[in-house]
Amino acid sequence: NFSGFTVAAQLQVNGQESRTSITAPKKRNALSLAATYEMDALKVSLAFANNENPDVTNNEYGKSSIGLGVSYKIDDNITAAFQYETQNDTRDVFGVYGAYTMGQTQLALAYHYYEEDAKAGTDKDVLTLQALHNLSDNMYVYVEGQWMDEANQLSTKSGETKGLAMGATYNF
């Protein structure tokens, strides 16, 4: 961490089998890089990840993702954020997020749009609403509702999904 600028890197090396066939199992190597700059109420993050997991259907190795996130703390109670992520030959994700904090309670609303590549064919709209309450420095409880609408571009099928999650988390 250097004056608000943070860099992180991870390399996982698992070796390589001598097989050259794309259908043969390949041991996975993974690389992740991230940089974050934080100045007052503004925070900007850029991250890259590459995983050498074989994709047998496309006869290629490695899928990579790159993402950009920007958040701004408007005041002590309100935070707004934007996210963009692209995964090569798979999908792009756009998201906006807002949170309002009242003492130990936080209310959050998020919207994400998943734009799938033509091969996958399914775009998604996801709306999430969350209420989280901190019981202590180590424990919080939450309830979260989610609505998702999928539009399949390759057929006339589409679907709406709703979900509800409730839970508690204790950090040791």
C-alpha positions in Angstrom: 0.0 0.0 0.0 1.6 3.3 -1.2 -0.2 6.6 -0.4 -3.7 5.3 -1.2 -2.5 3.0 -4.0 -2.7 -0.8 -3.3 -1.5 -3.5 -5.6 -2.1 -7.3 -5.1 -0.9 -10.3 -7.2 -1.5 -14.0 -7.0 0.0 -16.8 -9.0 -1.0 -20.4 -8.6 1.3 -22.9 -10.3 0.2 -26.5 -10.4 2.6 -27.9 -13.0 1.7 -29.3 -16.4 1.1 -32.8 -17.6 2.9 -33.9 -20.8 -0.3 -34.5 -22.7 -0.9 -32.2 -25.6 -4.5 -33.1 -26.4 -7.1 -30.5 -25.6 -9.4 -33.2 -24.3 -6.8 -34.5 -21.8 -7.0 -33.1 -18.3 -4.8 -30.1 -17.8 -3.6 -28.9 -14.4 -4.8 -25.4 -13.8 -2.5 -22.3 -13.4 -4.1 -19.1 -12.3 -3.0 -15.5 -12.3 -4.7 -12.6 -10.6 -3.7 -8.9 -10.5 -5.5 -6.1 -8.8 -4.9 -2.4 -8.3 -6.9 0.0 -6.1 -6.6 3.7 -5.7 -8.3 5.4 -2.8 -8.5 9.1 -2.3 -10.9 10.6 0.2 -14.4 9.4 -0.7 -13.4 8.0 -4.1 -12.2 4.4 -4.7 -11.2 3.0 -8.1 -10.3 -0.7 -8.6 -9.0 -2.5 -11.7 -8.5 -6.3 -11.6 -7.5 -9.0 -14.1 -7.7 -12.8 -13.7 -6.6 -15.6 -16.0 -7.3 -19.2 -15.5 -5.8 -21.9 -17.7 -8.8 -24.1 -17.4 -9.3 -26.0 -20.7 -12.5 -25.2 -22.7 -12.9 -28.4 -24.7 -16.0 -27.2 -26.7 -14.0 -24.2 -28.1 -10.7 -26.1 -28.4 -8.8 -23.4 -26.5 -7.1 -22.9 -23.2 -7.6 -20.0 -20.7 -10.4 -17.7 -19.9 -9.6 -14.2 -18.7 -11.6 -11.6 -17.0 -11.0 -7.9 -16.4 -13.1 -5.7 -14.2 -13.3 -2.0 -13.2 -15.1 -0.8 -10.1 -15.7 2.8 -9.0 -17.3 3.7 -5.7 -17.9 7.1 -4.1 -19.0 7.8 -0.5 -21.3 10.7 -1.0 -21.5 11.3 2.8 -21.2 9.3 6.0 -24.5 7.5 5.1 -24.7 7.2 1.3 -22.4 5.2 -1.0 -22.8 4.8 -4.8 -20.8 2.4 -7.0 -20.5 1.3 -10.6 -19.0 -2.0 -11.9 -18.0 -3.3 -15.3 -16.5 -6.8 -16.0 -15.8 -8.6 -19.2 -15.0 -12.3 -19.6 -13.5 -13.1 -23.0 -15.8 -15.1 -25.2 -18.4 -15.3 -22.5 -20.2 -12.2 -21.2 -20.0 -8.6 -20.1 -21.5 -7.5 -16.8 -22.6 -3.9 -15.9 -23.7 -3.0 -12.4 -24.8 -0.1 -10.3 -25.1 -0.1 -6.5 -26.3 2.2 -3.8 -26.2 1.9 0.0 -27.7 3.9 2.8 -26.4 3.4 6.3 -28.4 4.2 9.5 -26.3 3.5 12.6 -25.7 -0.3 12.6 -28.1 -1.0 9.7 -27.3 -0.8 6.0 -29.9 -0.8 3.2 -28.5 -1.6 -0.3 -30.0 -1.8 -3.8 -28.1 -3.2 -6.8 -28.9 -3.7 -10.5 -26.7 -5.9 -12.8 -27.1 -6.6 -16.5 -25.4 -9.7 -17.9 -24.9 -9.5 -21.6 -24.0 -13.0 -22.9 -22.1 -13.6 -26.1 -24.1 -14.9 -29.0 -23.0 -18.5 -28.3 -24.5 -18.5 -24.8 -27.7 -16.6 -25.8 -29.1 -15.6 -22.5 -29.1 -12.0 -21.2 -30.1 -11.3 -17.6 -31.4 -8.4 -15.6 -30.8 -8.9 -11.8 -32.2 -6.6 -9.1 -31.1 -7.2 -5.5 -32.3 -5.5 -2.3 -30.6 -6.1 1.0 -30.9 -5.1 4.6 -28.0 -5.8 6.9 -27.7 -5.2 10.6 -24.4 -5.3 12.5 -25.0 -6.9 15.9 -21.3 -6.4 16.9 -17.9 -5.9 15.3 -17.8 -9.6 14.6 -21.4 -10.5 13.7 -24.1 -9.3 11.4 -27.5 -10.6 10.2 -29.1 -9.9 6.8 -32.1 -10.5 4.6 -31.7 -10.2 0.8 -34.3 -10.4 -2.0 -33.4 -10.9 -5.6 -35.4 -10.8 -8.9 -33.9 -12.0 -12.1 -35.3 -11.9 -15.6 -33.6 -14.0 -18.3 -34.2 -13.4 -22.0 -32.9 -16.3 -24.2 -31.8 -15.0 -27.6 -31.5 -18.4 -29.1 -35.1 -19.4 -28.5 -38.4 -17.9 -27.4 -37.8 -19.0 -23.8 -37.4 -16.5 -21.0 -37.9 -16.7 -17.4 -38.3 -14.8 -14.2 -36.8 -16.0 -11.0 -37.2 -14.6 -7.4 -35.2 -15.5 -4.4 -34.9 -14.7 -0.7 -31.9 -15.3 1.5 -31.6 -14.7 5.2 -28.6 -15.4 7.4 -26.1 -14.5 10.0 -22.3 -14.2 9.8 -19.8 -14.3 12.6 -16.2 -13.5 11.8 -13.7 -15.1 14.2 
